[in-house]
Amino acid sequence: MRRPRTSETLRGPAERLLNECGICTAPVPIERVAEHLGASIRYSPFEGELAGILVRRDGEDTVIGVNSLHHPNRQRFTIAHECGHLILHRGKDVYIDRAFRVNRRDSVSSQATDPDEIEANRFAAELLMPYELIIRDTVDEMIDVEDAEEIKELAERYGVSVQALTHRVTKIYKNIF
């Protein structure tokens, strides 16, 4: 099995996408990013743990399906994750009347076992919590990353969960300090 690309390697494609969309502040308008990539978003209640699906049909629309039953922050991460697949991976062929490629975001995708899923998760973090913005908002603004209330406020500003922001900040700080 191949090794997944690192967050640092995926930072470039995420930053280029944000620049193409003219985005330089949080929260990242992820639906606009998806639309920029040519994807339309459809919200629907999915059964079980399925968070999202990316359907790419040759010569037709690309659709990101998002579980409408999930928290809005999780929906945002799902859209960003599927944008990662759209940019980074061809997808898998599925045959239902005609061929189209599918990527799914479910409980398996977050277990860090499949390189494509790991990369899509890393790309989503780079997209929703851009490195330069995190540095600006934590180091430059001197936010105490051990203060639960400050982290909660920052997570709300980025439209992500406290857990996702904490993981992202911890990973960034580990590499720079």
Summary of the structure (lengths in Angstrom):
residues: 177
radius of gyration: 16.2
end to end distance: 31.6
largest distance: 55.8
contacts: 550
relative contact order: 0.16
helix: 50%
strand: 16%
